[in-house]
Structure formats: structure tokens, C-alpha cells
Amino acid sequence: MGKKTEINIDINVTKIVKYACAAGIVIVAVVFAEKAFKEFVKSPCCTNKCTN
């Protein structure tokens, strides 16, 4: 007499896709924010304020 073992695994693809898209959006936002900040620091208005 063997024991019956049953495992149910539910994979919620919608949740996985939602969080993957959110992570992608956050990564892209961080990259663009970093580039914009670097350009702002190099800009004349920032260098004039920092040196005066």
C-alpha cells in the first residue's frame, strides 16, 4: 500500500509579466535620470552657480 502524493503548482503568468514590466520601467527611468543629471551638471547654468 503506497501513499498518494499530490502537488499542485499554480503559476500566475499575469503577475510575472506585470512585475517584469514594472522592473523594466524602473530600470529605464533610472538610466535616463542619470544621463539627465550628468548633462545638467555639465551645463553652463550649473557650472556658473557652482563656481561663483
N, C-alpha and C positions, 0 to 999 in steps of 0.2 A: 504494500500500500504506500504509494508515493503521495507527497503533499503537492497540492496545486498552488503554483506561484503565479501571480498575475501583476504586471506592472503597466500602468497607464502613463504615458508621457504626452503632455499637451504642449505643442509649440505654437505660440501666438506670433505669426509672421507679421501681422499688422503692427504690433508693439515693437518688434525688432526693427522694422523699416522706419517707423516713426522716430525711434531713438537714434538710429544711424543717420537719418536726415538732420535731426537736431544737432548731432555732434558735428556733422559736416558744415552746417551753417555757422556754428560757433567757431570752428577752425578757420573758415574763410574770413569771418569778421575779425578775428584776432590778427590774421595776416595783413588784411587791409588797414586795420587800425595802426599796426606797427609801421607800415610803409607811410601812412599819412603823417604819423608823428615824426618820423625821420625827415620827411620833406618839410614839415613845419619848423623843425629845429634848424634846418639848413636855410630856411627862407630869410630874406633880409629883415623883415619886421622882428623876427625873434632874435637875430644876431645883434641888431641895433639895441634892443631892450636889454640884452644880456651884457653887452659891453659898456653901456652907459651907466 
